Structure formats: structure tokens, C-alpha cells
Amino acid sequence: MSFQSPQLPLTDLLQQVRSGKLQLPDFQREYKWDDDRIRSLLATLTLGHPMGVLMMLETGSTHTRFKPKTLAGVSLKNDVHPSHLLLDGQQRMTSLFQALTGGRPVETTDARKKKLQRWYYLDIGNALGDPVDRDEAIVSVPADRKVRSDFGRAVDLDLFTSPSEQAAGMFPMSLAFDQAAAMKWLMEYAAPGGLADNARIATVQRFQAEILTPMIGYRIPAIMLGKDTTKEAVCTVFEKVNTGGLALDVFELLTAMFAGDAAYFAEHGTDFRLNDNWRQLKERLDHHLVLRGLQSSDLLQAVTLLATHGRRKRTEAATNTGDLPATSARRADILKLSLQDYLKWAPQVADGLEWAAGFLAQENVFTDADLSYRTQLVPLAVLRVLLGDRIDVHTTSRRVRRWYWCGVLGELYGGAVETRFTRDVEQVPAWALGESAAVPETVARAGFRESRLLSLKTRNSSAYKGLYALMMRGGATDWKYRKIIGHATFVPLKIDVHHIFPKAWCAKNDVDDARRESIVNKTPISYETNRSIGGRSPRDYLAKLEKDTGLTAEALDTIVATHHIDPATLRAADFDKFFEARTAALVKVASEAMGKPVVLDLSDQAVAQYGDDERPEEFEPEPDDQEADDL
């Protein structure tokens, strides 16, 4: 990567912006500086102080082509191919261009983000005073050039005409780099009414020497990257120097690269807009509640996995060498995606994600809030693409479900997951099809300990959400409505996880916080069922439910048992026996889902070790908790 570090004259930069020779890559965000920041920048310029470094990229690369766009406020009659793209300095150069050369007011905002149009002036008297007060010498006025007070009824400053500007001693910043216009204005200022004023002539001479001439000669240091700079280097360098503090998203970089795809433009007569394509896909996928948390990065990772895996398979079939290209979803590989790769795989990924929503519904995961890992959607959708309809064959589906639950209960998809994605894509398909393949690492390495049940207390844990779903998957029926909890009833019945032995009862009966808040003492029930439970003893609320529903004790016990609860321990209000029995039941649920034994390590020592990792005041309140009202 070659680069130079010149000092660029501001006059040249402004001309390049105006002519379109200096533009922005399409991934740059919109202009957003407010009025105060623009005033501060102009004060810096008039003082000759440094305002930071610009970074520019030479165009004409044979391997990296970004779609260019002009800086805000630039109007070109014809398309102009830029010689350089501005990577860092967009806000500063846009502010300077609009304030110093535009024939229109600057489009900006106030501190509250309210949109404004402003002209900028330099108060000549203040500018020639103490430099410490230079910020006060930069004056911004509304688009009509009138400063008002008394709710707009009084005009305190009228700068609508040149004579009124000159009378107030307010030099328009928009004339600063137009020498002829600036000189005409200053001559009229020095001779109001055509009569020379010696004091004003002296002021003009000082103003030119101390302010205008240094401004016109101002230079800005720049780093100019050569055309041999790779797109990966552009992304890395941009993030290291970007003074706006906003990280460059891979999606934004690909948006600019895809928009600059010449072959697509030649075929379709228009640029490909990745952002528009993603918006359409997102609108389609958002019909599934469980997919509403999906991000553009998830789509790109899935597409990259398929593109790189496809190359690996083609290379493997064509050669005997062991040096195969990697299946990957790393950032560097996403940046290597071609538009052709995206157009091939993105629609299939979208179909795979919709299939994943159905898969998750069968596993009783209905909303994005109850999804253990959003990241696991990526390999799940990719597996659907790779396996096609075969993924729904019973034996294959059973193994894919085992893989999914091993990831959830083994808590394997938090943090950096790119390596796990790669292994899943390379290892799961053959194993799921029953071929002579090794057990995938996600399945082999996943483990669950009995003692983990004591530390699963809030939705912050993926395993907590997973067990919540598994309770429903086993046919859990709501105690009051007597309906199986599933896709058709989850939202209408307002199903959520609630205490079985209420908190109020536990407090009265000296049940420790660890067991009270454990997932073992919680189950999915409806809002109305939770109201019936209130803060009562299980013995009492079961009797109330029998009365309210007309169910016999035997029938209600059958329903309660669908929640992996021993009804006898509940009717006896025996928390210790209930907890022991349900712990064993949930261990069995986890073991069956993962297809492997759970480590039985629960003991008094385990309670001490695993049960107190969250303070009682940090426990997540149960939604619509009615205990206080129903005691």
C-alpha cells in the first residue's frame, strides 16, 4: 500500500470539491455537523490553527471500485469521475465548502438536532480583537439573514443587503475565497456612500493581512493512499483514523463496492443498491417474530459461508491437493464477496432463514426475545441451503435438532463465533445425513451440568431461554385455559415464564434466593394463570384453579404434569421435594435434547458454588407479576 503526505492548499481542495474531482465513497454517512461545530471550525480556520488530517484514496484501482458521491451541497451538471475519494474529513470539508463558497445557506442543525439553514459571517471588529474570543467573531444568521427576538417580532440584526452587512461590519464568509467579490465588498465597506473612511481603510488593511490572506493560504495535511490500496486496507485504515468516531461497517463498505460494479451497471442500466435489497429482505423476514432481531451482518456472514464453502468444494473436486480454500465468515472474507456471489446466495439464505423460523417454531421458540442466540441463525440457514429438502427427512431433522440444542444448552454461540460457523458448515451436513462422518465439534464438545440449573435465573442466559422453550416443546398446557402452548396460543395467551412457588410464599417459608429464582422454580404460563396464582401457596392456588375452571383435581394434575412438575409435591406445598423432582425432570429434558448424559453434580457444595452468582436485587422481575395484588 503506497501513500503520500502532502500539505494541500484549501483553495485547491474547495475547487476539487466544486468540480467533482474530490468526492466521497458511497459508504460514507450523511453530513451531520451542527451549527456550533461549524462556527468552531471556521474560527479555527481564521486563526490558522490545525484542524486535523484528511485521508484520501486515489481512484482507478483495478481491484477496488467504490461508487462515488458528491459532498452535500455540490451540484454537477454532468457525471464526473473523481480523481480522489475522501475517506476521512467529510464533515470538515462539507462544512468548509458550504460555508465558504456556496451561494446557498448551509444545511445544518442546532444542538437539539432541529434542522436549520445558516449563513456565516465574520464580525470584523471582534476578529481583529483578542484571538481568544475568535469563536464570538463567527456569527451565524438564518436563511433570510435576519436575527430576531421577542418571538420573531423584533429584528435585532438585518444583513439582507451588502450595505446592511457593511454597516454592521459583518463580512460574509461565503466571499472569502472569491477574491473579486471580497475586494468589491471591502472597498464598499471602506468607503460607505462613496466617501473614503480612513479608519475603515486601516481596518480593511489589517483584516486582509491578519485574516483573509492567511485564510486563502491555509493548507491542510493529508494522507493520500495510492490506487494499489486493497479494500481490506481501506476498511482498516478508515476505522483507525476516522475522527467522527463511527466505525465503518462491512455492510456499508460492500454497499459502496457493489454500487460500483461496472458489469452489473452495464447489464441493468442502474447500480445495485445493497441497502435497498437488505431493506426488502428484512421487511419480508420481519413477518416472523423470531427473525426480527436479524442484522445485515448475519445475512452477509451466511452468504460468505456459502460462497467460500462452494469454492472449497469445487477446488476439492478438481484437485487432489490438501491445500483447500477455507470456509469462512471472517470480516476479511466478507470484504472479498463479489456482487455475483451475493446475488447467487442471498435469496437462498433468505429462504433458509424463513425455514429456520419454522424450525424454531417447532422447537417452541416464537420471538426474537426468546431466541437463545441470534448468531445461531446463520449456520442454521446455511444448513438449510446446503441440505435442501433433505433437512426435513426425519433422521436428518433429528440430528439437526440435536446440533441446535447442543449449541444452546452448551452455550457455545456467545462471543466470537466465526470459527464455530466454519466447523458447523463443514461438519454438520454429512453427519446429519447419516454418512460416515465424525460427530461435529459443536455436538461433541457441548455439555450441561445439573448444577447449572441453580444459576439459570434470568433471560440473560441462552440456556435459560432454551429450557423455557423445551418445557413448552414437551406439550406444556396452560393451567387455566387448558390449551397446549404452541405457535397458535403463545401470543394470544400472553405466555411468559413465571414462578411456580411464588416469591411471596418463598419469603414467608424461608426458601433461599438461589432456588427461588432458579429456572427449576419457573414455568411458562399465561398472564391470566399467573394472576390466579398471585402470591398464594400452591395448595391454595390449585384449589382456586379447580374452582375457576371446573376441572377435577385429577384433570388439573394431568395438566400440571405437562410442565415436568410432580403434582403431589405441589399440592403438599413441599418445596424441597418439588425442587428435587423437577430438577431431575429438567435434567432428563436437557439430556434428551442434547442426546447425551447431563453431569450430575448437584450437592450442598454445588449450591454454594453455583447458586449465588447473581444477587437477589439483580433478579429479573417477572412480567405482569400480580403477587402483591392477590395476596
C-alpha positions in Angstrom: 0.0 0.0 0.0 1.6 3.3 -1.2 0.8 6.7 0.3 1.9 10.3 0.3 1.6 13.0 3.0 1.3 16.4 1.2 0.1 19.7 2.6 -2.9 20.6 0.4 -4.0 24.2 -0.2 -7.6 24.8 1.0 -8.3 26.8 -2.2 -7.4 23.7 -4.3 -9.5 21.4 -2.1 -12.5 23.6 -2.4 -12.2 23.8 -6.2 -11.8 20.0 -6.4 -15.0 19.6 -4.3 -16.9 22.0 -6.5 -15.7 20.3 -9.7 -16.4 16.8 -8.5 -12.7 15.8 -8.7 -12.9 15.1 -4.9 -15.9 13.0 -3.9 -16.9 10.6 -1.2 -17.1 6.8 -1.4 -20.8 5.7 -1.1 -20.2 4.1 2.3 -19.7 7.5 4.0 -22.6 8.5 6.2 -24.6 11.7 5.6 -23.4 15.1 6.6 -24.4 15.8 10.2 -22.4 18.7 11.8 -24.4 21.2 13.8 -24.2 24.9 13.8 -21.8 25.2 16.9 -19.3 22.8 15.3 -19.3 24.7 12.0 -18.7 28.0 13.9 -15.9 26.4 15.8 -14.3 25.1 12.6 -14.5 28.5 10.9 -12.9 30.1 14.0 -10.1 27.5 13.7 -9.6 28.4 10.1 -9.4 32.2 10.7 -6.8 31.6 13.5 -4.7 29.5 11.2 -4.8 26.6 13.7 -4.7 23.0 12.6 -8.0 21.2 12.0 -6.7 17.7 11.6 -5.6 15.5 8.8 -7.6 14.5 5.7 -7.4 11.0 4.2 -7.9 10.5 0.5 -7.9 7.4 -1.8 -6.7 7.6 -5.4 -9.2 6.2 -7.8 -8.5 4.0 -10.8 -7.8 0.7 -8.9 -8.3 -2.4 -11.0 -9.4 -4.5 -8.0 -11.3 -2.0 -5.8 -14.0 0.2 -7.2 -16.3 2.3 -5.0 -19.4 4.1 -6.1 -18.6 7.8 -5.6 -21.0 10.5 -4.5 -20.5 14.3 -4.2 -20.2 16.1 -0.9 -23.5 17.6 0.3 -24.2 20.9 -1.4 -22.3 20.1 -4.6 -24.3 20.3 -7.8 -22.8 18.9 -11.0 -24.4 19.2 -14.4 -22.8 16.0 -15.7 -21.3 12.9 -14.1 -17.7 13.5 -13.2 -15.3 10.7 -12.4 -13.3 11.8 -9.3 -9.6 11.6 -9.1 -9.7 11.0 -5.3 -12.2 9.8 -2.7 -12.3 11.5 0.7 -12.1 8.7 3.4 -11.7 11.0 6.4 -12.6 14.7 6.6 -16.2 14.6 5.1 -17.7 16.7 7.9 -14.9 19.3 7.8 -14.7 19.6 4.0 -18.5 19.8 3.6 -18.8 22.5 6.3 -16.0 24.5 4.7 -17.3 24.1 1.2 -20.9 25.1 2.1 -19.9 28.0 4.4 -17.1 29.5 2.3 -18.2 29.0 -1.4 -21.8 28.2 -1.6 -24.4 30.6 -3.0 -26.9 28.9 -0.6 -27.2 28.8 3.2 -25.6 25.9 5.0 -27.9 23.0 5.8 -27.2 22.2 9.4 -28.9 21.6 12.8 -29.0 23.0 16.3 -27.8 21.2 19.4 -31.2 19.5 19.6 -30.9 18.2 16.0 -33.6 20.7 14.7 -32.9 21.4 11.1 -31.5 24.9 10.3 -30.3 27.0 7.4 -27.5 29.3 8.2 -25.2 32.0 6.7 -21.9 32.6 8.4 -20.3 36.0 8.9 -17.1 37.3 10.4 -17.5 40.2 12.8 -14.6 42.3 11.6 -14.2 44.2 14.8 -14.2 41.1 17.0 -12.0 39.3 14.6 -9.3 41.9 14.9 -9.5 41.8 18.7 -8.3 39.2 21.1 -7.8 35.8 19.3 -9.1 34.1 22.5 -12.5 35.4 21.6 -12.5 34.3 18.0 -15.4 32.0 18.4 -17.6 35.0 19.2 -16.5 36.7 16.0 -18.1 33.9 13.9 -21.8 34.8 13.6 -24.5 32.6 12.1 -27.7 34.0 10.9 -30.9 32.5 9.5 -31.5 32.0 5.8 -33.3 35.4 5.5 -30.2 37.0 7.1 -32.2 38.5 9.9 -31.7 37.9 13.6 -34.9 38.2 15.6 -36.0 38.4 19.2 -39.3 38.7 21.1 -40.7 35.6 19.4 -39.8 36.9 16.0 -41.5 40.3 16.3 -38.3 42.3 16.7 -35.4 42.4 14.1 -32.1 42.8 16.0 -29.8 42.4 13.0 -30.6 42.7 9.3 -27.9 41.6 6.9 -30.1 41.1 3.8 -28.2 43.6 1.6 -24.5 44.3 1.2 -24.9 47.9 2.6 -26.5 46.5 5.7 -23.7 43.9 6.1 -21.1 46.7 5.7 -22.9 49.0 8.1 -22.8 46.2 10.7 -19.2 45.3 10.0 -20.2 41.7 9.1 -18.1 40.1 6.4 -19.8 37.2 4.6 -17.7 34.1 4.9 -19.1 32.9 1.6 -17.0 35.6 -0.2 -13.7 34.7 1.5 -12.3 32.6 -1.4 -13.8 34.8 -4.2 -11.1 37.4 -4.4 -13.0 39.8 -6.8 -16.2 39.7 -4.7 -14.4 40.0 -1.4 -12.4 43.0 -2.7 -15.5 44.7 -4.0 -17.3 44.2 -0.7 -14.3 45.5 1.3 -13.9 48.6 -0.9 -17.5 49.5 -0.4 -17.1 48.9 3.4 -14.1 51.3 3.4 -16.0 54.0 1.5 -19.6 54.0 2.8 -21.7 56.1 0.5 -18.7 56.5 -1.8 -16.8 58.6 0.7 -13.5 57.1 1.9 -13.2 56.5 5.6 -9.6 56.5 6.8 -10.4 54.4 9.9 -12.2 51.8 7.8 -9.4 51.7 5.2 -6.9 50.9 8.0 -9.3 48.2 9.3 -9.6 46.7 5.9 -5.8 46.6 5.6 -5.5 44.8 8.9 -8.4 42.5 8.1 -6.7 41.5 4.8 -3.3 41.0 6.3 -4.3 39.2 9.5 -7.4 37.3 8.5 -8.2 37.0 4.8 -4.7 36.4 3.3 -3.8 33.6 5.9 -7.2 32.0 5.2 -6.6 31.9 1.5 -3.1 30.4 2.0 -4.4 27.8 4.6 -3.1 24.3 4.0 -4.4 21.0 5.4 -2.2 18.0 5.9 -3.4 14.9 4.1 -2.6 11.2 3.8 -3.2 10.2 0.1 -3.5 6.4 -0.4 -2.4 5.0 -3.7 -4.7 3.2 -6.1 -3.0 -0.1 -5.1 -4.7 0.1 -1.7 -6.9 -3.0 -1.1 -10.4 -2.7 0.2 -9.4 -4.6 3.4 -6.8 -1.9 3.9 -9.3 0.9 3.2 -11.6 -0.5 5.9 -8.9 -0.9 8.5 -7.3 2.5 7.8 -10.6 4.2 7.8 -11.5 2.9 11.2 -8.2 3.9 12.7 -8.3 7.5 11.5 -12.0 8.3 11.4 -12.4 11.4 13.5 -16.2 11.0 13.5 -15.9 8.1 16.0 -18.2 5.9 13.9 -16.9 2.5 12.9 -17.1 1.6 9.3 -19.5 -1.2 9.0 -18.7 -4.0 6.5 -22.2 -3.7 5.1 -21.5 0.0 4.2 -18.3 -0.9 2.5 -19.9 -3.6 0.5 -22.7 -1.2 -0.4 -20.2 1.1 -2.0 -18.3 -1.7 -3.8 -21.5 -3.3 -5.1 -22.8 0.0 -6.3 -19.6 0.5 -8.2 -19.9 -2.9 -10.0 -19.5 -1.9 -13.7 -20.7 -5.3 -15.1 -24.0 -5.0 -13.2 -24.5 -1.4 -14.4 -23.8 -2.4 -18.0 -26.4 -5.2 -17.8 -29.1 -3.5 -15.9 -28.5 0.2 -16.6 -28.5 1.0 -12.9 -26.4 0.5 -9.8 -27.0 -2.4 -7.4 -28.2 -0.9 -4.1 -27.3 -3.4 -1.3 -29.1 -1.3 1.3 -32.4 -1.4 -0.7 -32.0 -5.1 -1.2 -31.4 -5.7 2.5 -34.4 -3.5 3.4 -36.7 -5.6 1.2 -35.4 -8.8 2.6 -35.7 -7.5 6.2 -39.3 -6.5 5.6 -40.1 -10.0 4.3 -38.3 -11.7 7.2 -39.8 -9.5 9.9 -43.1 -11.2 9.3 -41.6 -13.9 11.5 -41.3 -12.6 15.1 -38.3 -14.8 15.8 -36.3 -13.1 13.0 -37.0 -9.5 13.9 -33.6 -9.2 15.6 -31.8 -10.2 12.5 -29.0 -7.9 11.3 -27.4 -7.2 8.0 -24.2 -8.7 9.2 -25.9 -12.1 9.8 -27.0 -12.1 6.1 -23.5 -11.3 4.9 -21.9 -14.0 7.1 -24.3 -16.6 5.8 -23.7 -15.6 2.2 -19.9 -15.6 2.8 -20.0 -19.1 4.3 -21.9 -20.4 1.3 -19.6 -18.6 -1.2 -16.4 -19.8 0.4 -17.7 -23.3 1.1 -18.7 -23.6 -2.6 -15.2 -22.6 -3.7 -13.7 -25.1 -1.2 -15.9 -27.9 -2.6 -15.2 -27.0 -6.2 -11.4 -27.0 -5.6 -11.7 -30.3 -3.7 -13.4 -31.9 -6.6 -10.9 -30.5 -9.2 -7.7 -31.3 -7.4 -6.1 -33.8 -5.1 -4.2 -31.2 -3.1 -4.9 -30.8 0.5 -4.4 -27.1 0.3 -8.0 -26.1 0.0 -9.5 -22.6 0.4 -11.2 -22.1 3.7 -14.9 -22.0 4.5 -15.1 -18.7 6.4 -17.3 -15.8 7.6 -14.4 -13.7 8.8 -14.5 -10.0 8.1 -11.7 -10.2 5.6 -13.6 -12.8 3.6 -16.9 -10.9 3.7 -15.0 -8.0 2.1 -13.9 -10.3 -0.7 -17.5 -11.1 -1.6 -18.3 -10.3 -5.2 -21.7 -9.0 -6.2 -22.2 -12.2 -8.2 -21.7 -14.2 -5.0 -24.2 -12.1 -3.2 -26.8 -12.3 -6.0 -26.4 -16.1 -6.1 -26.6 -16.8 -2.4 -28.6 -14.1 -0.7 -32.0 -15.2 -2.0 -31.2 -18.8 -0.9 -30.1 -17.5 2.6 -33.4 -15.6 2.9 -35.3 -18.8 2.1 -33.2 -20.6 4.6 -34.0 -18.1 7.3 -37.7 -18.4 6.7 -37.3 -22.1 7.0 -35.3 -21.5 10.2 -38.3 -19.6 11.6 -40.5 -22.6 11.0 -37.9 -24.9 12.6 -37.7 -22.7 15.7 -41.5 -22.6 16.0 -41.5 -26.4 16.1 -39.0 -26.1 18.9 -41.3 -23.6 20.6 -39.1 -20.6 20.1 -41.5 -17.9 18.8 -40.0 -14.5 19.3 -36.6 -12.9 19.0 -36.7 -12.2 22.7 -36.8 -15.9 23.4 -34.2 -16.9 20.8 -31.1 -18.1 22.7 -28.6 -17.0 20.1 -29.3 -14.7 17.1 -25.9 -15.8 15.8 -27.0 -19.4 15.5 -29.5 -18.4 12.8 -26.5 -18.0 10.5 -25.4 -21.7 10.4 -29.0 -22.9 10.7 -30.0 -21.0 7.5 -26.8 -22.2 5.7 -27.5 -25.8 6.7 -31.0 -25.5 5.1 -29.4 -24.2 1.9 -26.8 -27.0 1.8 -29.1 -29.8 2.7 -32.2 -28.6 0.8 -35.4 -30.6 1.4 -33.4 -33.4 2.9 -33.1 -31.4 6.1 -36.8 -32.2 6.8 -36.4 -36.0 6.5 -36.9 -37.4 10.0 -33.5 -38.9 10.6 -31.7 -35.8 9.3 -34.1 -33.4 11.1 -33.5 -35.3 14.4 -29.7 -34.8 14.1 -30.0 -31.1 13.2 -32.2 -30.6 16.2 -29.6 -32.3 18.4 -27.0 -30.0 17.0 -29.2 -27.0 17.7 -29.8 -27.9 21.3 -26.2 -28.8 21.9 -25.3 -25.2 20.8 -28.0 -23.7 23.1 -27.6 -25.7 26.3 -23.8 -26.0 25.8 -23.8 -22.1 25.5 -21.5 -22.3 22.5 -22.6 -19.3 20.4 -21.6 -16.4 22.6 -18.6 -14.2 21.8 -16.6 -14.8 18.6 -18.3 -17.4 16.6 -16.7 -17.3 13.1 -14.6 -20.5 13.8 -17.7 -22.3 15.0 -19.6 -21.3 12.0 -16.9 -22.8 9.8 -16.9 -26.1 11.6 -20.6 -26.3 11.6 -20.8 -25.8 7.8 -18.1 -28.3 7.1 -19.0 -30.9 9.7 -22.8 -31.0 10.2 -24.2 -31.7 6.8 -22.5 -35.1 6.2 -23.2 -36.1 9.8 -26.8 -35.1 9.7 -27.3 -37.2 6.5 -26.0 -40.2 8.3 -22.9 -40.5 6.3 -19.7 -42.0 7.8 -18.7 -38.7 9.3 -17.4 -37.8 12.7 -19.7 -36.2 15.2 -19.5 -32.4 14.7 -17.4 -30.4 17.3 -20.5 -28.4 18.4 -22.2 -31.7 19.4 -19.1 -33.4 20.7 -18.0 -30.6 22.9 -21.3 -29.5 24.3 -22.0 -30.3 27.9 -24.6 -29.5 30.6 -24.2 -29.8 34.3 -27.0 -30.4 36.8 -25.7 -27.6 39.0 -26.2 -25.1 36.1 -29.9 -25.2 36.8 -29.3 -23.3 40.0 -27.5 -20.4 38.3 -30.0 -20.1 35.4 -32.1 -17.2 36.9 -32.7 -14.7 34.1 -33.2 -14.4 30.3 -29.6 -13.2 30.1 -28.6 -16.8 29.7 -29.1 -18.8 26.5 -29.6 -22.0 28.4 -32.4 -20.3 30.4 -34.2 -19.4 27.2 -33.5 -22.9 25.9 -35.0 -24.7 28.9 -38.0 -22.4 28.7 -38.6 -23.5 25.1 -38.0 -27.1 25.9 -40.6 -27.0 28.7 -43.2 -25.9 26.1 -41.9 -28.3 23.4 -42.8 -31.2 25.7 -46.5 -30.3 25.4 -46.9 -27.9 28.2 -50.5 -26.9 28.7 -51.8 -23.7 30.3 -53.3 -24.4 33.7 -56.3 -22.0 33.3 -57.1 -22.1 29.5 -56.3 -25.8 29.2 -54.7 -25.2 25.8 -51.3 -26.6 24.7 -48.8 -23.8 24.5 -47.7 -23.5 20.9 -47.4 -21.2 17.9 -51.2 -20.5 17.8 -51.5 -19.8 21.5 -48.2 -18.3 22.6 -49.0 -14.6 21.7 -52.8 -14.6 22.3 -52.5 -16.1 25.8 -49.6 -13.8 26.7 -47.4 -16.7 27.6 -44.3 -16.0 29.7 -42.1 -17.6 32.4 -43.4 -17.2 36.0 -42.7 -18.6 39.4 -44.3 -21.9 40.4 -43.8 -21.3 44.1 -44.5 -17.5 44.3 -41.8 -15.2 45.6 -44.1 -14.0 48.4 -44.7 -17.6 49.6 -41.0 -18.4 49.4 -40.2 -15.4 51.5 -42.6 -16.5 54.2 -41.3 -20.0 54.1 -37.6 -19.3 54.2 -36.8 -20.6 50.7 -33.3 -19.5 49.8 -33.0 -17.0 46.9 -30.9 -19.3 44.7 -33.6 -22.0 44.5 -36.5 -19.5 44.5 -35.1 -17.7 41.4 -33.8 -20.8 39.6 -35.3 -21.9 36.3 -36.4 -25.0 38.3 -39.0 -22.9 40.1 -40.3 -21.3 36.9 -42.5 -22.4 34.0 -44.3 -21.0 31.0 -47.9 -20.0 31.8 -50.4 -17.4 30.6 -51.0 -13.9 32.0 -54.3 -15.0 33.5 -52.9 -18.1 35.1 -50.3 -16.1 36.8 -53.0 -13.7 38.1 -54.8 -16.7 39.6 -51.5 -17.9 41.3 -50.7 -14.5 42.8 -48.7 -14.9 45.9 -50.6 -17.9 47.2 -49.4 -21.2 48.3 -49.5 -23.9 45.5 -52.0 -25.8 47.7 -54.4 -22.8 47.6 -53.9 -21.6 44.0 -54.5 -25.2 42.7 -57.8 -25.2 44.6 -58.7 -21.8 43.1 -57.9 -23.0 39.6 -60.1 -26.1 40.1 -63.0 -23.8 41.1 -62.4 -21.2 38.3 -62.0 -23.8 35.5 -64.3 -26.6 36.7 -61.5 -29.1 36.4 -61.3 -32.1 38.7 -58.1 -32.4 40.8 -57.1 -35.4 38.7 -57.5 -33.4 35.4 -55.6 -30.4 36.8 -52.8 -32.7 38.0 -52.5 -34.1 34.5 -52.1 -30.6 33.1 -49.6 -29.6 35.7 -47.5 -32.7 34.9 -47.1 -31.5 31.3 -44.7 -28.9 32.8 -42.4 -31.6 34.2 -43.8 -31.0 37.7 -44.8 -33.6 40.2 -48.3 -32.5 41.2 -48.2 -34.3 44.5 -45.3 -32.1 45.7 -47.1 -29.0 44.6 -50.4 -29.9 46.4 -48.4 -30.6 49.5 -46.6 -27.3 49.1 -43.4 -29.2 49.8 -40.8 -27.0 48.1 -37.8 -29.3 48.8 -39.4 -32.4 47.3 -40.8 -30.3 44.4 -37.4 -28.9 43.7 -35.7 -32.3 43.8 -38.2 -33.9 41.5 -38.3 -31.1 39.0 -34.5 -30.8 38.9 -34.4 -34.5 37.9 -37.1 -33.9 35.3 -35.3 -30.9 33.7 -32.0 -32.9 33.7 -33.9 -35.5 31.6 -35.2 -32.9 29.3 -31.8 -31.4 28.7 -30.2 -34.8 28.2 -32.8 -35.9 25.6 -32.5 -32.6 23.7 -28.7 -32.9 23.5 -28.6 -36.6 23.0 -26.0 -37.1 25.8 -26.0 -37.5 29.6 -26.0 -34.5 31.9 -23.3 -34.3 34.5 -24.9 -34.9 37.9 -23.0 -32.7 40.2 -25.7 -31.0 42.4 -24.9 -31.1 46.1 -24.7 -28.7 49.0 -21.3 -27.6 47.8 -22.6 -27.1 44.3 -25.4 -24.9 45.6 -22.9 -22.7 47.3 -20.7 -22.6 44.2 -23.3 -22.1 41.5 -26.3 -20.7 43.3 -25.1 -17.2 44.3 -23.7 -15.8 41.1 -26.5 -13.2 41.0 -27.6 -11.0 43.9 -31.3 -11.1 44.7 -31.7 -7.4 43.8 -30.4 -8.3 40.3 -33.1 -10.9 39.6 -35.2 -10.0 36.6 -38.7 -9.1 37.6 -41.3 -11.4 36.2 -43.6 -9.7 33.7 -47.1 -8.8 34.9 -46.4 -10.1 38.3 -49.7 -10.0 40.2 -48.5 -11.3 43.6 -48.8 -8.1 45.5 -52.4 -7.5 44.4 -53.6 -11.1 45.0 -52.1 -11.9 48.5 
